[in-house]
Amino acid sequence: MEVDKIMLLVNEIEPWLIEIRREFHRHPELGMEEFWTSQRISQLLAGMEIPHHQVASTGIVGLIRGANPGKTVALRADMDALPIEEDTGLSYSSLNHGKMHACGHDAHLAILLGAVKILSAMKEQLAGNIKLFFQPAEETDGGAQLMIAEGCMKDPQVDYVLGLHVSPYAETGQIMIRYGTVSAASDAVKIMIRGKSAHAAYPEEGNDAIVMAAQVIIGIQTIISRNVSPLDAGVITLGKINGGIKENIIADKVVLSGTMRTLNPQTRNYMKTRIQEVATGICQGMGGDCTVEFQEGYPPVINHDQVLKIIETNALKLLGKTNLLYKEQPSMGVEDFSFFSHHAPSGFYYLGCGNKAQDIAAPGHSPKFQIDERCLKTGVLLQVVNTLALL
């Protein structure tokens, strides 16, 4: 189908896109609790006669099978909201107390459904298949990994995956792309420090785990400034401390919890080693001990050059050179699209949703987050054209 025809179809369904997006916005649900969302998506897919099934509890996989054999392209949209009380004053604000689509996943859902509406209408002309990933728990449990474990990349085998994320840091009508690494890997860190309890009046009889924890925190901060090259990137944040039972008792135990972010595997492994060495060395040197645990989180999102080149080429043609922005540095945030990008050649880009003139600029995860809804048709257009190009 010619691009001009696709653009006309996208313009025709824009009111429907906005209506669907607002419906999801009113009904935000947290990760692995997307029951209403999942049911509504199923209803919409059934109305478009798209075969689909449930995976990973609340996730959905749909399939548009072309009339002729060919490659299989997957399109992904995340579904979950955040535990935030909305403060936008919008007429379609969240109806669920303490929950909000503050990261644009409602927009992602509408864009994918819009792409389905257009692509399903041309299935008799398609050579290949389009799989639809409606993914739960991007913000929490890594729903992408759960979907992959339940076989979403198979039957038919997925050859390419496309994903996007709205961004208020670009204006509506623009997109941001980056070749190579797009976002960081994450690991949870837990350090259990053990000392010896005693009366606060007789500190020589104990071994203060709180004092040890203070030294461990300071020591770990030097890993980034003194062990990791300034030309590399790494973040260690210890965001939670739990220790002590009473103000006049020397603590015998403190637990530090945090997160570690890196961009390459070598730095990731090295930082784990150094955290273990620094924490253990300080605690033992002060007469105590500690245990360090790491829980592996999301891998980095890495774009495949061939797929990103298609996204870049189509954006230049459809949006113009001034509306294609190049992201100079990867984000130290994480995105579980990374699990898909490690299983098949993938392309992930940022869809501008900001509008400074209308004061739509609040960052994601803010209670004031909004989007310029004109970005929805831009997202649908690009996802449809990119899919057809990959097929």
N, C-alpha and C positions, 0 to 999 in steps of 0.2 A: 504494500500500500504506500502511496506517495506521502511524503512528509506533510504537504499542504492539507491532505485529506485527514491525516491524523490530528493536525492542529485544529481543524474545524471540529472534529469529534471531541477533543479535549475541551474546547470552548463551550460546546453544547452541554457537557456534563458538569461544568464548573459549579452551577447552583447545587447539584446533587452532591458533589464533593464537599462543599461547605456544610451542607445539612448533615451529612454523615459524620464529618469531623466534629461538628458541634455535639452531635448525639454521643459520640465516644467521650468527648470532653466532659459532658455532664455526669458520666458514670465511670469515674476512674477507679481502678482496682489495683491492689498491690501484687507483687510477684507471686505466682502460683495460686493466686486467688482471683484470677481473671475469668470468673465463671459467667457473669453477665456478658462480658466482652466476647468470650468464646462462643457463647450461644448466639449472639447477634451476628457475628461473622459467619457462623454456620448458616444462619437464615439467609443472609445476603448471598452467599455462594450458592445455596440451593436455589434461590430465585434466579440466578444466572446459569443454572444447570451445570455447575462446576462440581465434579466429584471430589470429595475431600474426606479426611478422617482425622481423628484426634490423636495427638501424641503428647508426651511429657505433661500429662495431666490436663492442662488447659490450652496447649498449643494445637494448631491446626496445620495440616499439609494438604494443599489442593493441587490439582493437575489439569492443565490445558494440554490436551494431546493433539498435535497437528495431524493433518491428513496424510502427510508423508513422513518417512523416517528422517532423522537428523540428530543434531545435538540437543542437549537438555540444559536450559538456563533456569536457575532458581532466583526468585525475587524475595527478599526478606523484609519484614516489618516487625518491630518489637511492639508489645502490647501493654506493658505494665506502667503503672503510675507511681507516684512518690508519696510518702507520709508527710504531706505539707498541707496546711490550711490555705486555701486560695484567697488572694487579696487583689483581684483584678477589677472587680465591679462589673464584669461582663454579664450580659443577660443570660448567657448559657454557662454560668459558673458551675463548678462541681456541686453535685447534690449529695455527695458522700463526705460527711464531716471528717476533716483531718486527712483527706486524700485529694490529690490533684495531679492532672497531667501537666507537670511543670517541666517536662523535658521534650515535649513534642511528639510523643509516641502516638497520640491520637491523630496527628497529622500524617505520620508514617502509615498508619492503618488506612486512612482515607486515600492516600496516594496509591498504595498497593491495590486497594479495591477498585480505584479508578483505572489503573493499568489493566486489571483483570477484565473490567467491563469492555475495554477497547480490544485487548488481545483475544479474548474469547470470541468476539464477533468476527475475527478473521482467521479462525482456526482451520478452515478449509483451505486457506492459502499457505499455511505454515508447513515448513519442513522441520520437524523436531518437536520438542515439548517444552512447556513452561511449568515449573513447579512453584508453588506459592507457600512461603514459610511465614505463618503468623506465630511469632515466637514469644513465649512468656518469659518473665523474670530476667530481663536484661540487667536491671538495677540491683539484683540480689544474688540469685543462685546460678547464674550462667545458663539460662534456658537453652541457648544454642547447643551447648554440649549435651544436654539432656535429649534434645531432638535428634542430634547426630547418633547418639547411643541407641536410639530407638529406630534408626534406619532411614531418616529423612533424605539422606544423600543417595539412596539406592532405589532401584525399581521404579522408574529408570534411573540409572546412574547420572548424577549431576556433573556436568562439564564446566559450568561457570556459575558464579553467584554474584548478584548485584545488591548493594545496600546503600542507603543514604541516611543522613541525619540532618534535621533542620538546625540552622545556626543563626542567632540574632547578630552575629559579628559580620555578616554579609547582608546586603540589602536584597529584598525580594527581586527576583529576576537574575540574580547572580548565583554562581556556585564556586566552591573552593575545592581544589584537588591537590593531591600530593603523590608523587611517585615514591615507591618504596615504603618505608615504615611510616604509618599514620599515627598510631597511638602506642602507649607503653604496655609492658607486661606488669602484672601486679602479683604480690605475694603478701599474705598476712603474716605478721611477726608476733610471737608471744614469748616473753621472757619471764620466767618464774624465779625470783630471787629468794634465797633462803638464808636467814640469819639465826639469831637466838634471842628469845624473849627475856625481858628483865624489867624490874621496876625502874621508872624514869629517873628516880633519885639515885640509882646505883648503876649507871651506864656501863661501868667496867665489868659488870657481871653478865652483860648480854653482848649482842652483836647486831647493830641496828640495820635492818634490811632497807629502811627508808633512806638512810645515808648512802648505802651501797647503790640503791636505785638512782639517786641523784647523780652519783659519779658515772654510772652506766649510761644515763641519758646524755650527759656531757660528752662522754667518750664516743658514743655512737655517732653524735653529730659531726665529729671530726672525720669520720669515714668519707663523707662526701667532700669535705674541704681539703683533706690531706691524702686520701688513698685513691680516689677516683679522679681520673684526668679531667681538667677543666674543659677539654674538648669533647668529653663524653657527657652523658646525662644520667643522673640518678637522684632519687628522692627517698629519704627515710623520714617518716612521720610517726612518732609515738603519741597517739592521740588519747590514750586511756591509761590511768594509773589506779590501782586498787591495792590498798595496804593499810595495816594498822587496825586495832579494834577499840583503843581508848587513848585519850590524850596523855595519860600518865603511865602508859605501858610501851616499852620499846618493841617495835614491830619485829616479828620473826619471819614475816613473809610479805613480799610485794610482787604484784603481777603487772608488767608493762605490756600493753598491746598496741599494735600499730600496723602500718602498711609500708611496703617497699615498692618503688616503681623504677623500672629500667627499660632501656631500648634494645639492648643486645644481650644474647645469652651469656657471653663471657663476663660482662659486668654483673649480670644477675647472679651467676654462681659465685663470683668473687665477693660481692657484697654480703651474701649469705655467710661465706667463710669468715669474713672480717667481723660481722656482727657476733658470730659465735665466739671468735677469739677475744674480742674486746670485752664482751659481757663476762665471759668466763674468767679472763685474766683479772679484771677489776674485782669481781666478787671473791675469787680465791685469794687475791692479794690482800683483801680486807678481812680475811678469816671466814668468809661465807662460801656460798656456792650458788649455782644457777643452772637452769635448764632452758635451752632455746629451741623453740619449735617454729617451723615454717609451714604454712598451708598455701600450696600453689594456687594462684588465682587465674586470671585471664592471660593468654599469650598476647604478644603484640599484633595489631592489625597490620598486615603487609600487603600492599597492592601489587597485583601482577601487571607488569608493564604492558602486555598486549591488551588486557582488558581496560586498563586506564587510558591507553591511547585511543580506544574507541570512544570512551566517555569524553575525553578531551576534544576529539575531532567533532563529535556531535554537538558539544556545547559551543564550540567556535562557530559552527554553522547555524545553530538555532538561536543562540543567545548573543553572539557577537563577542569580539575580542575583549572589549572593555568589561564584559560581565563574567569573564572567566578569570578567577583569582587563583594564584598559586600559593599554597601554604608553605612558608619557608621552613618551619620547624615542626616536627611531630608533636602531638599533644602528650603530656605526661598523665592525662586521664586514660581510662581504660574503656573498652567496648567489646562485648562478647561476640560481635560479628567476627572477631579474630578466630574463633573456632572454625567457622565456615572457611575463612581465608587460608587456613592450614590444611583444608581437605580438598580444595579445588581452586583453580585460578579465579581470583575475585577482584572486584572493583568497589571501593567505598568512597563516597564523596560527601561534602557538606552543602546543603541546599539553603541558600540565603532566605531568611524569613523576617529580617528586620525592616523597620521603616522609621528612620530617625525623625522624619517630618511629623509622624503620628505618635511619636514617643513610644514606639515598639522596639525596645532595646534591652529589656531586662534579661539577664543571663539565665541559662537553664538552671533548674533546681532552686529558682527563686519563686516566692509566693506571688510575685507580680509578672511572671513569665507569660508572654503572649506571642502570637505569630501574626504576620500579615498574611491573611488567608489566600491572597493571590499566588503565594508560593506553591499551593497545592497543584495548580494546573502545570506549573513549570516542572514539578517533580514527576507528575504523570507523563508528560510529554517526553522527558528525558528517559524515564524507565522503559517506556514503550519502544522508543527509537533505539536505545542501547540494546534492548533485548533482541529486537529484530536484526540488528547488526551482528550480534553474537551468533544468532541462529544461521 
